[in-house]
Amino acid sequence: MSALKIVALNSLADRHKETITKAYSGCSIITCKEDELSAHIKDADILVCWGSSDIRAAFPSAAKLQWIQTLSAGVEGLLFPELVASDIILTNAKGIHGIPISEHVFAMILTFTRGLHLLLRQQAEKRWKRVPTEEIYDKTMGIIGLGSIGREIAKKAKGLGMQVMATKQEMTKELFVDKLYHADELLTMLPECDFVVAALPLLPSTKNLIMLKHFTAMKSTAYFINIARGGIVNEPDLITALQEGFIKGAGLDVFAEEPLAEASPLWNMPNVIITPHIAGLSPSYLDRAISVFASNLTRFVNQTAMFNVVDKQKGY
């Protein structure tokens, strides 16, 4: 294959560039910001960007573009009609987020069960007072959406002695799941769960998927954790569920609009943990993402099957 021009909408360390050129020496790498893309995309063969990147203004000039690799799992920002209709290959970085996100999930869960969210408030007030505590051992975890992240959450849950249930579009044998439900059976699964974790991609079919009827189907002692996308939850319904005591608490890393509005009642709820969309962050994040890209680059050059090819019609 002839020389390839790679444009990356992210700064890359020397070690990242070395990983890429080891995969294929016949490439040049240019890094730029989103607003500089138009100056570089005309003769680019490959674009490396985030799934939320807005490349629509520059896209009509991308005469040679053959492949887009995202540094994220989500690709919602790239699913505009012109790209969807094109022959450009779209791949994502699915599979690299499971370790940090699953650790974030259990940080939230253990914060709730050990009362740390209450104790931290008391510490700020210099109050010495015991709070109720719980165990997660033998409790039931329900995972909505069993992809690579969901599987890592399930593995950790089993390691901590939990029962694990999950919903999935396709029925498969899962090593760390005790009971698997079809996606349409969500309302059947929810009443059995002590902790419910949303791990779905945001698609037209999953927007506002989780509504008041789902929260009222849960145990009043259950906790809801969202590390997926805020748009999969009807936020006013979640607020109602928390205010009315339909669920015990919520750990939220993502929101319908980010940053979360200062006027949102979620900020002041003592049974809510808010983090600013950081569940997937890790010092190893970009190293892992570039490793996925480099593996795919070798496959692209050799014209063999690539990892994580996105069905642009489906969005995942």
C-alpha positions as CSV (number, residue, x, y, z in Angstrom):
1,M,0.0,0.0,0.0
2,S,1.2,3.5,-0.8
3,A,1.9,6.2,1.8
4,L,-1.1,7.1,4.0
5,K,-1.8,10.5,5.6
6,I,-3.3,10.2,9.1
7,V,-4.9,13.2,10.7
8,A,-5.6,13.0,14.5
9,L,-7.9,15.5,16.3
10,N,-5.9,15.0,19.5
11,S,-2.4,15.6,20.6
12,L,-0.2,12.5,20.5
13,A,2.9,11.7,22.5
14,D,6.0,10.4,20.8
15,R,5.2,7.0,22.1
16,H,1.8,7.1,20.4
17,K,3.3,8.1,17.1
18,E,5.9,5.3,17.4
19,T,3.1,2.8,18.1
20,I,1.4,3.9,14.9
21,T,4.4,3.9,12.7
22,K,5.4,0.5,14.0
23,A,2.1,-0.8,12.7
24,Y,2.7,0.8,9.3
25,S,5.9,2.7,8.5
26,G,4.5,4.2,5.4
27,C,2.4,6.9,7.0
28,S,2.6,10.5,8.0
29,I,0.8,11.8,11.1
30,I,-0.6,15.2,11.6
31,T,-2.3,16.4,14.8
32,C,-4.6,19.4,14.8
33,K,-7.6,20.8,16.6
34,E,-11.2,20.5,15.3
35,D,-11.4,24.0,14.0
36,E,-8.2,23.3,12.0
37,L,-9.4,20.1,10.3
38,S,-10.5,21.8,7.0
39,A,-6.8,22.7,6.3
40,H,-5.7,19.0,6.5
41,I,-8.6,16.8,5.6
42,K,-8.4,17.3,1.8
43,D,-5.7,14.7,1.2
44,A,-6.2,12.7,4.4
45,D,-6.7,8.9,4.1
46,I,-7.5,8.2,7.8
47,L,-9.0,10.4,10.5
48,V,-8.6,9.7,14.2
49,C,-11.0,11.6,16.3
50,W,-13.5,11.4,19.2
51,G,-17.0,10.1,18.6
52,S,-18.4,13.5,19.6
53,S,-16.2,15.4,17.2
54,D,-18.1,17.7,14.8
55,I,-16.5,17.2,11.4
56,R,-19.5,18.1,9.3
57,A,-18.1,21.4,8.0
58,A,-14.8,19.8,6.8
59,F,-16.3,16.6,5.6
60,P,-17.3,17.7,2.0
61,S,-13.5,18.4,1.4
62,A,-12.5,14.8,2.5
63,A,-12.0,13.5,-1.0
64,K,-9.6,10.7,-0.1
65,L,-10.9,9.7,3.3
66,Q,-11.2,6.0,3.6
67,W,-11.5,5.3,7.3
68,I,-12.4,7.0,10.6
69,Q,-11.1,5.6,13.9
70,T,-12.7,7.1,17.0
71,L,-10.8,7.2,20.3
72,S,-14.1,6.6,22.1
73,A,-16.7,3.9,22.1
74,G,-19.6,6.2,21.3
75,V,-19.8,7.6,17.7
76,E,-23.0,9.6,18.0
77,G,-21.4,12.9,16.7
78,L,-20.3,11.2,13.5
79,L,-23.6,9.7,12.4
80,F,-24.7,12.5,10.1
81,P,-26.4,11.5,6.9
82,E,-23.4,12.2,4.5
83,L,-21.0,10.0,6.5
84,V,-23.6,7.3,7.0
85,A,-24.3,7.1,3.3
86,S,-20.6,7.0,2.4
87,D,-18.3,4.0,1.9
88,I,-15.9,5.3,4.7
89,I,-15.2,2.7,7.3
90,L,-16.0,3.7,10.9
91,T,-14.4,1.9,13.8
92,N,-14.5,2.7,17.5
93,A,-12.4,2.1,20.6
94,K,-14.9,-0.3,22.2
95,G,-13.3,-2.6,24.7
96,I,-10.8,-0.2,26.4
97,H,-13.3,1.4,28.9
98,G,-14.2,-1.6,30.9
99,I,-11.5,-1.4,33.6
100,P,-11.9,2.3,34.7
101,I,-15.7,2.4,34.2
102,S,-16.3,-0.8,36.2
103,E,-14.0,0.5,39.0
104,H,-16.0,3.7,38.9
105,V,-19.3,1.8,39.2
106,F,-18.1,0.0,42.3
107,A,-16.7,3.2,43.8
108,M,-20.2,4.6,43.7
109,I,-21.8,1.4,44.9
110,L,-19.4,1.0,47.9
111,T,-19.8,4.7,48.7
112,F,-23.5,4.2,49.1
113,T,-23.3,0.9,51.0
114,R,-20.7,2.1,53.4
115,G,-22.4,5.4,53.9
116,L,-19.4,7.4,52.7
117,H,-21.6,9.9,50.9
118,L,-23.1,10.8,54.3
119,L,-19.8,10.6,56.2
120,L,-18.0,13.0,53.9
121,R,-20.7,15.6,54.6
122,Q,-20.4,15.0,58.3
123,Q,-16.6,15.3,58.1
124,A,-17.0,18.7,56.5
125,E,-19.2,19.6,59.5
126,K,-16.8,17.9,62.0
127,R,-19.6,15.7,63.2
128,W,-18.9,12.2,64.7
129,K,-22.0,10.1,64.0
130,R,-22.4,6.6,62.8
131,V,-24.5,6.0,59.7
132,P,-26.3,2.9,58.5
133,T,-24.2,0.5,56.4
134,E,-24.9,-2.3,54.1
135,E,-23.0,-5.2,52.3
136,I,-23.0,-5.9,48.7
137,Y,-22.2,-9.6,49.2
138,D,-25.1,-11.8,47.9
139,K,-26.9,-8.8,46.6
140,T,-28.2,-8.8,43.0
141,M,-26.7,-6.6,40.3
142,G,-28.7,-5.9,37.1
143,I,-26.8,-4.6,34.1
144,I,-28.8,-2.9,31.3
145,G,-26.8,-3.6,28.2
146,L,-24.2,-6.3,28.3
147,G,-21.4,-5.1,26.1
148,S,-17.7,-5.1,26.9
149,I,-18.2,-2.6,29.7
150,G,-21.1,-4.6,31.1
151,R,-19.1,-7.8,31.1
152,E,-16.3,-6.2,33.1
153,I,-18.8,-4.9,35.6
154,A,-20.3,-8.4,35.8
155,K,-16.9,-10.0,36.4
156,K,-16.1,-7.7,39.3
157,A,-19.6,-8.2,40.7
158,K,-19.1,-12.0,40.7
159,G,-15.7,-11.5,42.4
160,L,-17.4,-9.7,45.2
161,G,-20.0,-12.4,45.7
162,M,-22.9,-10.8,44.0
163,Q,-25.7,-12.4,41.8
164,V,-25.6,-10.9,38.3
165,M,-28.4,-10.4,35.9
166,A,-28.3,-8.5,32.6
167,T,-30.3,-7.5,29.5
168,K,-28.9,-8.1,26.0
169,Q,-30.2,-7.9,22.5
170,E,-28.9,-11.4,21.7
171,M,-29.0,-14.4,24.0
172,T,-25.5,-15.7,24.5
173,K,-23.7,-17.8,27.1
174,E,-22.0,-15.4,29.6
175,L,-19.4,-16.6,32.1
176,F,-20.2,-14.0,34.8
177,V,-24.0,-13.6,34.4
178,D,-26.3,-15.8,36.4
179,K,-29.4,-14.9,34.4
180,L,-29.7,-13.2,31.0
181,Y,-32.8,-11.4,29.8
182,H,-33.7,-10.2,26.4
183,A,-33.6,-6.4,26.1
184,D,-37.4,-6.4,25.8
185,E,-37.6,-8.1,29.3
186,L,-36.1,-5.1,31.2
187,L,-39.3,-4.7,33.4
188,T,-39.1,-8.3,34.3
189,M,-35.5,-8.1,35.5
190,L,-35.7,-4.8,37.5
191,P,-37.7,-5.9,40.5
192,E,-35.1,-8.6,41.3
193,C,-32.2,-6.1,41.5
194,D,-30.5,-4.3,44.4
195,F,-28.3,-2.3,42.0
196,V,-29.1,-1.4,38.5
197,V,-26.3,-0.2,36.2
198,A,-27.1,1.4,32.8
199,A,-24.4,0.5,30.2
200,L,-26.1,1.1,26.9
201,P,-25.0,3.2,23.9
202,L,-27.2,6.2,23.1
203,L,-29.2,5.4,20.0
204,P,-32.6,6.6,18.7
205,S,-33.9,3.3,20.1
206,T,-32.4,3.9,23.6
207,K,-33.1,7.6,24.0
208,N,-35.3,8.1,27.1
209,L,-35.5,4.3,27.4
210,I,-35.5,4.3,31.2
211,M,-38.6,6.1,32.4
212,L,-40.8,6.4,35.6
213,K,-42.3,2.9,35.0
214,H,-38.9,1.4,35.3
215,F,-38.0,3.2,38.5
216,T,-41.3,2.2,40.0
217,A,-40.6,-1.4,39.0
218,M,-37.4,-1.4,41.0
219,K,-37.1,-2.1,44.7
220,S,-37.5,1.0,46.9
221,T,-34.1,-0.1,48.4
222,A,-32.4,-0.2,45.0
223,Y,-29.7,2.1,43.7
224,F,-29.5,3.2,40.0
225,I,-26.1,3.8,38.5
226,N,-25.6,5.5,35.1
227,I,-22.2,5.4,33.4
228,A,-23.6,5.1,29.8
229,R,-25.2,8.3,28.4
230,G,-27.5,10.7,30.1
231,G,-29.9,10.7,27.2
232,I,-31.0,7.1,27.8
233,V,-32.7,8.2,31.0
234,N,-35.8,10.5,31.3
235,E,-34.1,12.8,33.7
236,P,-37.4,14.4,35.1
237,D,-38.6,10.9,35.8
238,L,-35.4,10.0,37.6
239,I,-35.7,13.1,39.7
240,T,-39.3,12.2,40.6
241,A,-38.3,8.6,41.5
242,L,-35.6,10.0,43.9
243,Q,-37.9,12.6,45.4
244,E,-40.7,10.1,45.9
245,G,-38.5,7.3,47.3
246,F,-39.2,4.9,44.5
247,I,-35.5,4.1,44.6
248,K,-33.0,4.6,47.4
249,G,-30.3,6.5,45.5
250,A,-28.5,7.2,42.2
251,G,-24.9,7.4,41.1
252,L,-24.7,9.5,38.0
253,D,-21.7,10.2,35.8
254,V,-23.6,11.3,32.7
255,F,-26.5,13.6,32.1
256,A,-28.9,14.6,29.3
257,E,-27.1,18.0,29.1
258,E,-23.6,18.5,30.3
259,P,-22.5,20.2,32.4
260,L,-25.5,19.6,34.6
261,A,-27.4,22.8,35.1
262,E,-26.9,24.6,38.4
263,A,-30.6,24.7,38.9
264,S,-31.0,20.9,38.8
265,P,-32.4,19.4,42.0
266,L,-30.0,16.5,41.6
267,W,-27.1,18.6,43.0
268,N,-28.7,18.9,46.5
269,M,-30.1,15.4,46.9
270,P,-28.3,13.6,49.7
271,N,-29.0,10.2,48.1
272,V,-27.3,11.2,44.8
273,I,-23.6,11.0,43.8
274,I,-22.6,13.2,40.9
275,T,-19.4,12.9,38.9
276,P,-18.6,15.0,35.8
277,H,-18.5,12.3,33.1
278,I,-15.1,10.8,34.3
279,A,-15.9,7.1,34.7
280,G,-13.9,6.2,31.6
281,L,-10.9,8.4,32.4
282,S,-7.6,6.7,33.1
283,P,-3.9,7.5,32.7
284,S,-3.8,4.5,30.4
285,Y,-6.8,5.7,28.2
286,L,-5.0,7.1,25.2
287,D,-2.3,4.3,25.2
288,R,-5.1,1.8,25.0
289,A,-7.0,3.7,22.3
290,I,-3.9,4.1,20.1
291,S,-3.1,0.4,20.6
292,V,-6.6,-0.4,19.1
293,F,-6.0,2.0,16.2
294,A,-2.5,0.6,15.5
295,S,-3.9,-3.0,15.4
296,N,-6.6,-1.8,13.0
297,L,-4.1,0.1,10.9
298,T,-2.2,-3.2,10.3
299,R,-5.4,-4.9,9.3
300,F,-6.4,-1.9,7.1
301,V,-3.1,-2.0,5.2
302,N,-3.3,-5.8,4.9
303,Q,-7.0,-5.6,3.9
304,T,-8.1,-8.1,6.6
305,A,-11.1,-7.8,8.9
306,M,-10.8,-4.9,11.2
307,F,-11.8,-4.6,14.9
308,N,-14.9,-2.7,16.1
309,V,-16.4,-1.8,12.8
310,V,-19.5,0.3,13.4
311,D,-22.7,-0.4,11.6
312,K,-23.4,3.2,10.6
313,Q,-27.1,2.5,10.1
314,K,-27.4,1.0,13.6
315,G,-25.0,3.4,15.2
316,Y,-22.9,0.7,17.0
